[in-house]
Amino acid sequence: MENCKLVIAEVSSPSIGAGVKIGVAIKAGKPVICLVKNGAIVTSFIKGPAQSGLIHLIRYENEEDALSQLKTLLETKFKNLTK
């Protein structure tokens, strides 16, 4: 985790392990992108940081939609991480 530049997590099904890793990433100042399938309930642990801008939340319909939105976000907000 300490060597990563960015954390991407699929959070459609709540997971304590994913939550812990997301928390560690936020505490370390790492950017976090969470993907959640439309209709899935987002826990307050994800919703709160997303509303305050600590997490980028992508809601998607299907895998193609998720990848398309993720690609766009990476190209616009995180272009500097590729260097």
N, CA, C and O atoms as CSV, one atom per row, in Angstrom:
chain,resi,resn,atom,element,x,y,z
A,1,MET,N,N,0.823,-1.188,0.000
A,1,MET,CA,C,0.000,0.000,0.000
A,1,MET,C,C,0.873,1.260,0.000
A,1,MET,O,O,0.537,2.253,-0.646
A,2,GLU,N,N,1.980,1.215,0.718
A,2,GLU,CA,C,2.791,2.426,0.815
A,2,GLU,C,C,3.452,2.802,-0.513
A,2,GLU,O,O,3.798,3.967,-0.710
A,3,ASN,N,N,3.634,1.851,-1.422
A,3,ASN,CA,C,4.261,2.152,-2.706
A,3,ASN,C,C,3.269,2.470,-3.812
A,3,ASN,O,O,3.673,2.848,-4.911
A,4,CYS,N,N,1.987,2.325,-3.543
A,4,CYS,CA,C,1.005,2.583,-4.598
A,4,CYS,C,C,0.767,4.082,-4.772
A,4,CYS,O,O,0.961,4.873,-3.848
A,5,LYS,N,N,0.348,4.443,-5.962
A,5,LYS,CA,C,0.027,5.834,-6.256
A,5,LYS,C,C,-1.462,6.105,-6.145
A,5,LYS,O,O,-1.880,7.253,-5.993
A,6,LEU,N,N,-2.265,5.045,-6.221
A,6,LEU,CA,C,-3.713,5.178,-6.297
A,6,LEU,C,C,-4.353,3.869,-5.864
A,6,LEU,O,O,-3.817,2.792,-6.125
A,7,VAL,N,N,-5.507,3.964,-5.198
A,7,VAL,CA,C,-6.248,2.760,-4.800
A,7,VAL,C,C,-7.586,2.765,-5.523
A,7,VAL,O,O,-8.306,3.763,-5.515
A,8,ILE,N,N,-7.913,1.632,-6.153
A,8,ILE,CA,C,-9.202,1.460,-6.824
A,8,ILE,C,C,-9.881,0.260,-6.166
A,8,ILE,O,O,-9.304,-0.824,-6.075
A,9,ALA,N,N,-11.121,0.475,-5.707
A,9,ALA,CA,C,-11.847,-0.600,-5.021
A,9,ALA,C,C,-13.266,-0.709,-5.556
A,9,ALA,O,O,-13.916,0.300,-5.831
A,10,GLU,N,N,-13.738,-1.936,-5.701
A,10,GLU,CA,C,-15.128,-2.190,-6.072
A,10,GLU,C,C,-15.867,-2.420,-4.761
A,10,GLU,O,O,-15.542,-3.346,-4.019
A,11,VAL,N,N,-16.866,-1.578,-4.472
A,11,VAL,CA,C,-17.496,-1.598,-3.153
A,11,VAL,C,C,-19.000,-1.878,-3.203
A,11,VAL,O,O,-19.738,-1.462,-2.309
A,12,SER,N,N,-19.451,-2.571,-4.230
A,12,SER,CA,C,-20.880,-2.883,-4.342
A,12,SER,C,C,-21.349,-3.814,-3.225
A,12,SER,O,O,-22.508,-3.756,-2.812
A,13,SER,N,N,-20.465,-4.659,-2.743
A,13,SER,CA,C,-20.756,-5.537,-1.605
A,13,SER,C,C,-19.834,-5.128,-0.469
A,13,SER,O,O,-18.616,-5.239,-0.601
A,14,PRO,N,N,-20.387,-4.655,0.648
A,14,PRO,CA,C,-19.535,-4.206,1.759
A,14,PRO,C,C,-18.543,-5.282,2.192
A,14,PRO,O,O,-18.875,-6.465,2.265
A,15,SER,N,N,-17.319,-4.842,2.477
A,15,SER,CA,C,-16.249,-5.752,2.876
A,15,SER,C,C,-15.379,-5.057,3.921
A,15,SER,O,O,-14.887,-3.952,3.694
A,16,ILE,N,N,-15.197,-5.701,5.048
A,16,ILE,CA,C,-14.356,-5.116,6.091
A,16,ILE,C,C,-12.928,-4.948,5.592
A,16,ILE,O,O,-12.291,-3.929,5.857
A,17,GLY,N,N,-12.423,-5.944,4.870
A,17,GLY,CA,C,-11.051,-5.866,4.355
A,17,GLY,C,C,-10.848,-4.696,3.420
A,17,GLY,O,O,-9.860,-3.968,3.525
A,18,ALA,N,N,-11.789,-4.515,2.498
A,18,ALA,CA,C,-11.687,-3.380,1.569
A,18,ALA,C,C,-11.804,-2.067,2.339
A,18,ALA,O,O,-11.099,-1.102,2.045
A,19,GLY,N,N,-12.692,-2.039,3.321
A,19,GLY,CA,C,-12.858,-0.826,4.131
A,19,GLY,C,C,-11.591,-0.445,4.863
A,19,GLY,O,O,-11.230,0.730,4.924
A,20,VAL,N,N,-10.916,-1.433,5.419
A,20,VAL,CA,C,-9.660,-1.172,6.124
A,20,VAL,C,C,-8.620,-0.617,5.160
A,20,VAL,O,O,-7.939,0.361,5.468
A,21,LYS,N,N,-8.499,-1.246,3.986
A,21,LYS,CA,C,-7.508,-0.780,3.003
A,21,LYS,C,C,-7.825,0.631,2.512
A,21,LYS,O,O,-6.919,1.442,2.322
A,22,ILE,N,N,-9.095,0.921,2.310
A,22,ILE,CA,C,-9.489,2.266,1.889
A,22,ILE,C,C,-9.146,3.272,2.986
A,22,ILE,O,O,-8.634,4.355,2.704
A,23,GLY,N,N,-9.430,2.910,4.234
A,23,GLY,CA,C,-9.093,3.788,5.359
A,23,GLY,C,C,-7.602,4.062,5.460
A,23,GLY,O,O,-7.189,5.196,5.703
A,24,VAL,N,N,-6.795,3.026,5.272
A,24,VAL,CA,C,-5.336,3.185,5.302
A,24,VAL,C,C,-4.887,4.110,4.169
A,24,VAL,O,O,-4.030,4.971,4.365
A,25,ALA,N,N,-5.467,3.927,2.995
A,25,ALA,CA,C,-5.108,4.766,1.842
A,25,ALA,C,C,-5.463,6.228,2.099
A,25,ALA,O,O,-4.669,7.125,1.812
A,26,ILE,N,N,-6.655,6.466,2.640
A,26,ILE,CA,C,-7.065,7.843,2.940
A,26,ILE,C,C,-6.115,8.462,3.965
A,26,ILE,O,O,-5.669,9.597,3.802
A,27,LYS,N,N,-5.812,7.711,5.017
A,27,LYS,CA,C,-4.910,8.216,6.058
A,27,LYS,C,C,-3.527,8.531,5.492
A,27,LYS,O,O,-2.870,9.473,5.935
A,28,ALA,N,N,-3.086,7.735,4.508
A,28,ALA,CA,C,-1.773,7.952,3.891
A,28,ALA,C,C,-1.807,9.037,2.820
A,28,ALA,O,O,-0.777,9.361,2.230
A,29,GLY,N,N,-2.994,9.601,2.565
A,29,GLY,CA,C,-3.101,10.664,1.564
A,29,GLY,C,C,-3.117,10.158,0.135
A,29,GLY,O,O,-2.874,10.921,-0.800
A,30,LYS,N,N,-3.405,8.867,-0.039
A,30,LYS,CA,C,-3.465,8.285,-1.388
A,30,LYS,C,C,-4.834,8.561,-2.002
A,30,LYS,O,O,-5.845,8.519,-1.302
A,31,PRO,N,N,-4.875,8.840,-3.296
A,31,PRO,CA,C,-6.178,8.977,-3.959
A,31,PRO,C,C,-6.910,7.639,-3.974
A,31,PRO,O,O,-6.294,6.586,-4.138
A,32,VAL,N,N,-8.231,7.691,-3.802
A,32,VAL,CA,C,-9.043,6.484,-3.778
A,32,VAL,C,C,-10.207,6.641,-4.750
A,32,VAL,O,O,-10.907,7.653,-4.742
A,33,ILE,N,N,-10.401,5.626,-5.583
A,33,ILE,CA,C,-11.552,5.559,-6.485
A,33,ILE,C,C,-12.344,4.319,-6.090
A,33,ILE,O,O,-11.803,3.215,-6.025
A,34,CYS,N,N,-13.638,4.519,-5.826
A,34,CYS,CA,C,-14.510,3.399,-5.504
A,34,CYS,C,C,-15.546,3.241,-6.601
A,34,CYS,O,O,-16.174,4.209,-7.030
A,35,LEU,N,N,-15.712,2.012,-7.045
A,35,LEU,CA,C,-16.716,1.676,-8.051
A,35,LEU,C,C,-17.873,0.980,-7.356
A,35,LEU,O,O,-17.670,0.092,-6.529
A,36,VAL,N,N,-19.103,1.394,-7.703
A,36,VAL,CA,C,-20.278,0.767,-7.110
A,36,VAL,C,C,-21.351,0.589,-8.168
A,36,VAL,O,O,-21.693,1.526,-8.889
A,37,LYS,N,N,-21.871,-0.606,-8.250
A,37,LYS,CA,C,-22.912,-0.910,-9.238
A,37,LYS,C,C,-24.189,-0.151,-8.887
A,37,LYS,O,O,-24.576,-0.082,-7.721
A,38,ASN,N,N,-24.842,0.419,-9.902
A,38,ASN,CA,C,-26.105,1.116,-9.697
A,38,ASN,C,C,-27.070,0.213,-8.941
A,38,ASN,O,O,-27.196,-0.968,-9.265
A,39,GLY,N,N,-27.738,0.745,-7.956
A,39,GLY,CA,C,-28.686,-0.016,-7.160
A,39,GLY,C,C,-28.089,-0.598,-5.895
A,39,GLY,O,O,-28.826,-0.964,-4.979
A,40,ALA,N,N,-26.765,-0.692,-5.824
A,40,ALA,CA,C,-26.117,-1.211,-4.618
A,40,ALA,C,C,-26.147,-0.139,-3.531
A,40,ALA,O,O,-26.077,1.056,-3.816
A,41,ILE,N,N,-26.251,-0.584,-2.301
A,41,ILE,CA,C,-26.248,0.346,-1.166
A,41,ILE,C,C,-24.804,0.680,-0.818
A,41,ILE,O,O,-23.978,-0.207,-0.604
A,42,VAL,N,N,-24.520,1.973,-0.765
A,42,VAL,CA,C,-23.177,2.439,-0.419
A,42,VAL,C,C,-23.160,2.711,1.082
A,42,VAL,O,O,-24.003,3.448,1.593
A,43,THR,N,N,-22.204,2.119,1.785
A,43,THR,CA,C,-22.120,2.314,3.235
A,43,THR,C,C,-21.699,3.741,3.559
A,43,THR,O,O,-21.115,4.433,2.725
A,44,SER,N,N,-21.999,4.171,4.774
A,44,SER,CA,C,-21.633,5.527,5.197
A,44,SER,C,C,-20.119,5.692,5.243
A,44,SER,O,O,-19.609,6.805,5.114
A,45,PHE,N,N,-19.397,4.580,5.427
A,45,PHE,CA,C,-17.932,4.646,5.422
A,45,PHE,C,C,-17.408,5.110,4.062
A,45,PHE,O,O,-16.358,5.748,3.992
A,46,ILE,N,N,-18.119,4.801,2.999
A,46,ILE,CA,C,-17.743,5.236,1.654
A,46,ILE,C,C,-18.441,6.547,1.311
A,46,ILE,O,O,-17.831,7.455,0.747
A,47,LYS,N,N,-19.713,6.637,1.651
A,47,LYS,CA,C,-20.512,7.813,1.304
A,47,LYS,C,C,-19.949,9.099,1.915
A,47,LYS,O,O,-19.859,10.121,1.235
A,48,GLY,N,N,-19.576,9.052,3.174
A,48,GLY,CA,C,-19.047,10.241,3.859
A,48,GLY,C,C,-17.800,10.803,3.187
A,48,GLY,O,O,-17.785,11.971,2.797
A,49,PRO,N,N,-16.753,9.992,3.045
A,49,PRO,CA,C,-15.548,10.489,2.375
A,49,PRO,C,C,-15.795,10.906,0.918
A,49,PRO,O,O,-15.146,11.825,0.418
A,50,ALA,N,N,-16.721,10.239,0.246
A,50,ALA,CA,C,-17.033,10.622,-1.142
A,50,ALA,C,C,-17.668,12.004,-1.175
A,50,ALA,O,O,-17.343,12.816,-2.042
A,51,GLN,N,N,-18.568,12.278,-0.241
A,51,GLN,CA,C,-19.213,13.585,-0.191
A,51,GLN,C,C,-18.243,14.695,0.179
A,51,GLN,O,O,-18.444,15.847,-0.206
A,52,SER,N,N,-17.196,14.362,0.921
A,52,SER,CA,C,-16.216,15.376,1.303
A,52,SER,C,C,-15.039,15.457,0.326
A,52,SER,O,O,-14.118,16.250,0.525
A,53,GLY,N,N,-15.071,14.639,-0.729
A,53,GLY,CA,C,-14.037,14.702,-1.754
A,53,GLY,C,C,-12.815,13.834,-1.504
A,53,GLY,O,O,-11.853,13.901,-2.268
A,54,LEU,N,N,-12.827,13.025,-0.457
A,54,LEU,CA,C,-11.676,12.158,-0.172
A,54,LEU,C,C,-11.664,10.907,-1.040
A,54,LEU,O,O,-10.619,10.288,-1.240
A,55,ILE,N,N,-12.836,10.540,-1.554
A,55,ILE,CA,C,-12.981,9.370,-2.412
A,55,ILE,C,C,-13.724,9.796,-3.669
A,55,ILE,O,O,-14.693,10.552,-3.599
A,56,HIS,N,N,-13.274,9.313,-4.807
A,56,HIS,CA,C,-14.017,9.496,-6.062
A,56,HIS,C,C,-14.909,8.278,-6.222
A,56,HIS,O,O,-14.429,7.145,-6.233
A,57,LEU,N,N,-16.204,8.513,-6.346
A,57,LEU,CA,C,-17.169,7.424,-6.434
A,57,LEU,C,C,-17.711,7.329,-7.847
A,57,LEU,O,O,-18.231,8.303,-8.391
A,58,ILE,N,N,-17.585,6.149,-8.438
A,58,ILE,CA,C,-18.112,5.893,-9.776
A,58,ILE,C,C,-19.274,4.918,-9.643
A,58,ILE,O,O,-19.095,3.800,-9.158
A,59,ARG,N,N,-20.447,5.329,-10.064
A,59,ARG,CA,C,-21.614,4.436,-10.120
A,59,ARG,C,C,-21.729,3.944,-11.561
A,59,ARG,O,O,-21.666,4.739,-12.499
A,60,TYR,N,N,-21.898,2.644,-11.732
A,60,TYR,CA,C,-21.894,2.081,-13.071
A,60,TYR,C,C,-23.027,1.077,-13.273
A,60,TYR,O,O,-23.565,0.507,-12.324
A,61,GLU,N,N,-23.370,0.884,-14.562
A,61,GLU,CA,C,-24.412,-0.065,-14.961
A,61,GLU,C,C,-23.849,-1.463,-15.200
A,61,GLU,O,O,-24.408,-2.458,-14.738
A,62,ASN,N,N,-22.743,-1.521,-15.923
A,62,ASN,CA,C,-22.135,-2.804,-16.290
A,62,ASN,C,C,-20.621,-2.615,-16.369
A,62,ASN,O,O,-20.115,-1.510,-16.172
A,63,GLU,N,N,-19.915,-3.685,-16.653
A,63,GLU,CA,C,-18.456,-3.630,-16.679
A,63,GLU,C,C,-17.938,-2.608,-17.692
A,63,GLU,O,O,-17.005,-1.859,-17.403
A,64,GLU,N,N,-18.541,-2.581,-18.867
A,64,GLU,CA,C,-18.115,-1.638,-19.905
A,64,GLU,C,C,-18.278,-0.196,-19.425
A,64,GLU,O,O,-17.396,0.636,-19.640
A,65,ASP,N,N,-19.396,0.097,-18.783
A,65,ASP,CA,C,-19.647,1.430,-18.250
A,65,ASP,C,C,-18.632,1.778,-17.165
A,65,ASP,O,O,-18.113,2.894,-17.136
A,66,ALA,N,N,-18.348,0.827,-16.273
A,66,ALA,CA,C,-17.376,1.053,-15.200
A,66,ALA,C,C,-16.002,1.378,-15.780
A,66,ALA,O,O,-15.350,2.331,-15.353
A,67,LEU,N,N,-15.572,0.590,-16.744
A,67,LEU,CA,C,-14.249,0.804,-17.346
A,67,LEU,C,C,-14.180,2.127,-18.093
A,67,LEU,O,O,-13.160,2.816,-18.050
A,68,SER,N,N,-15.258,2.483,-18.776
A,68,SER,CA,C,-15.296,3.744,-19.507
A,68,SER,C,C,-15.184,4.933,-18.545
A,68,SER,O,O,-14.401,5.855,-18.773
A,69,GLN,N,N,-15.972,4.899,-17.474
A,69,GLN,CA,C,-15.927,5.994,-16.498
A,69,GLN,C,C,-14.575,6.048,-15.781
A,69,GLN,O,O,-14.043,7.127,-15.519
A,70,LEU,N,N,-14.035,4.886,-15.471
A,70,LEU,CA,C,-12.738,4.829,-14.802
A,70,LEU,C,C,-11.652,5.402,-15.702
A,70,LEU,O,O,-10.813,6.178,-15.244
A,71,LYS,N,N,-11.659,5.033,-16.960
A,71,LYS,CA,C,-10.675,5.549,-17.916
A,71,LYS,C,C,-10.754,7.067,-18.004
A,71,LYS,O,O,-9.728,7.748,-17.980
A,72,THR,N,N,-11.964,7.597,-18.105
A,72,THR,CA,C,-12.148,9.045,-18.187
A,72,THR,C,C,-11.621,9.738,-16.935
A,72,THR,O,O,-10.926,10.750,-17.027
A,73,LEU,N,N,-11.952,9.194,-15.768
A,73,LEU,CA,C,-11.486,9.791,-14.516
A,73,LEU,C,C,-9.965,9.755,-14.419
A,73,LEU,O,O,-9.344,10.740,-14.022
A,74,LEU,N,N,-9.365,8.627,-14.780
A,74,LEU,CA,C,-7.904,8.515,-14.734
A,74,LEU,C,C,-7.233,9.500,-15.684
A,74,LEU,O,O,-6.207,10.092,-15.351
A,75,GLU,N,N,-7.813,9.671,-16.859
A,75,GLU,CA,C,-7.221,10.576,-17.853
A,75,GLU,C,C,-7.405,12.049,-17.493
A,75,GLU,O,O,-6.606,12.889,-17.905
A,76,THR,N,N,-8.436,12.364,-16.738
A,76,THR,CA,C,-8.679,13.773,-16.418
A,76,THR,C,C,-8.141,14.179,-15.057
A,76,THR,O,O,-7.519,15.234,-14.936
A,77,LYS,N,N,-8.362,13.376,-14.039
A,77,LYS,CA,C,-7.994,13.766,-12.672
A,77,LYS,C,C,-6.635,13.224,-12.220
A,77,LYS,O,O,-6.002,13.795,-11.332
A,78,PHE,N,N,-6.193,12.132,-12.828
A,78,PHE,CA,C,-4.993,11.470,-12.317
A,78,PHE,C,C,-3.908,11.304,-13.367
A,78,PHE,O,O,-3.065,10.413,-13.260
A,79,LYS,N,N,-3.926,12.142,-14.363
A,79,LYS,CA,C,-2.925,12.075,-15.432
A,79,LYS,C,C,-1.511,12.178,-14.884
A,79,LYS,O,O,-0.590,11.555,-15.413
A,80,ASN,N,N,-1.337,12.965,-13.823
A,80,ASN,CA,C,-0.009,13.183,-13.241
A,80,ASN,C,C,0.574,11.931,-12.572
A,80,ASN,O,O,1.775,11.895,-12.301
A,81,LEU,N,N,-0.225,10.926,-12.303
A,81,LEU,CA,C,0.271,9.722,-11.633
A,81,LEU,C,C,1.034,8.788,-12.565
A,81,LEU,O,O,1.681,7.852,-12.097
A,82,THR,N,N,0.973,9.019,-13.850
A,82,THR,CA,C,1.627,8.123,-14.806
A,82,THR,C,C,3.115,8.448,-14.961
A,82,THR,O,O,3.833,7.741,-15.668
A,83,LYS,N,N,3.561,9.477,-14.325
A,83,LYS,CA,C,4.964,9.880,-14.471
A,83,LYS,C,C,5.820,9.339,-13.371
A,83,LYS,O,O,7.025,9.587,-13.348
